[in-house]
Amino acid sequence: MSASSIATPTGLASGLGGQGLREVIAIIAVAVTVIGGGEFLLRFFEVPQYVLPTPSAIGSVFASAEMPTILQHYGYTLVELFAGYAIGASVGLVLAAVITQFPFVEKVITPYILLLVTTPMLALVPLLILNFGFGYTPRIIAVALASSPMLMINAATGFRRVDTMKISLARSYGASTLQIFTKIRIPMAMPMVIVGLMIGAIFGMITAVGAEMSGGGFGLGSRLTTYSSTLRMPEFFACILILAVTGITIYAFFFWVGKKLAGWES
């Protein structure tokens, strides 16, 4: 899938919704082949578990006594993600609306937005921990800082991608700036807004896990650090699998939202 194909929910539809039965069967067959082949090769070459565990060893973790602990820490990660993302998404949408309506404000805050986009938020985590401690606060701030610019840039781009003829027609009928924004700009920008929400959520999840690995004794990122340092690779890869499924779930959720709110573009 090209970069341009995921710029709208139409691209998302081609990635998920356009698959037929044969394609689904092919995907399952590839997964079975990769998992089965990996199991066979790792056993055949007797690769140690602490180097690369077999798929069966990773799968057994989900039925082991360690799983409740993993799920507990996964819950901590979700709290950080949802809280930080809610803050970041709200700020990003408000800033996108403001800068598209007031060009002067855009010129003032754009350098700072670019600074946030180009600065890896994980580099700020130690500073945030130093100021706010090892609790939720520094991680939530990091997630908000990571997700907000991504959404703002996409939403602002969408707010500008409007038909000027429609705006001129609305103004000729006496529509106010607020009415034009809510009735024309927001619906027309919805595809880009949804993509911005999806990208912001994924960046937020990555940042949350990275922040947990940087400090603190709770969260799935902290579990990754613990398992890797103690060579418990089956548990380590089980956590990786949980995070991968979470990312796929985020993608699928916003694909569904895109079909509901911006299906007209397809």
Number of C-alpha atoms within 10 A of each C-alpha: 9 7 7 8 14 16 16 21 28 20 19 22 20 14 15 14 14 10 12 10 8 9 11 12 12 12 12 12 12 12 12 12 12 13 14 14 13 16 16 14 12 16 14 9 8 9 13 12 16 12 11 14 21 23 19 13 17 20 15 14 18 17 10 10 9 11 16 12 12 20 16 13 20 20 15 16 25 17 16 27 26 17 17 28 28 18 17 29 23 14 19 27 21 15 23 23 19 15 19 18 17 10 10 11 13 16 11 11 13 13 11 12 19 12 12 17 17 10 13 14 22 22 13 15 23 16 12 18 19 11 11 14 15 18 14 20 16 25 32 26 22 27 32 31 28 29 33 33 27 26 29 27 21 25 29 24 17 23 23 16 13 16 11 10 9 13 18 13 11 17 14 9 9 11 15 11 13 11 13 17 18 12 14 17 21 19 16 21 20 22 26 26 28 24 24 30 27 22 20 27 30 21 22 29 26 18 27 33 25 22 28 28 21 19 19 16 16 19 26 29 28 20 22 24 17 16 17 15 11 11 14 16 22 25 26 23 22 21 25 15 14 15 19 12 12 15 18 12 12 18 20 18 12 20 25 18 15 24 18 11 14 22 16 12 13 11
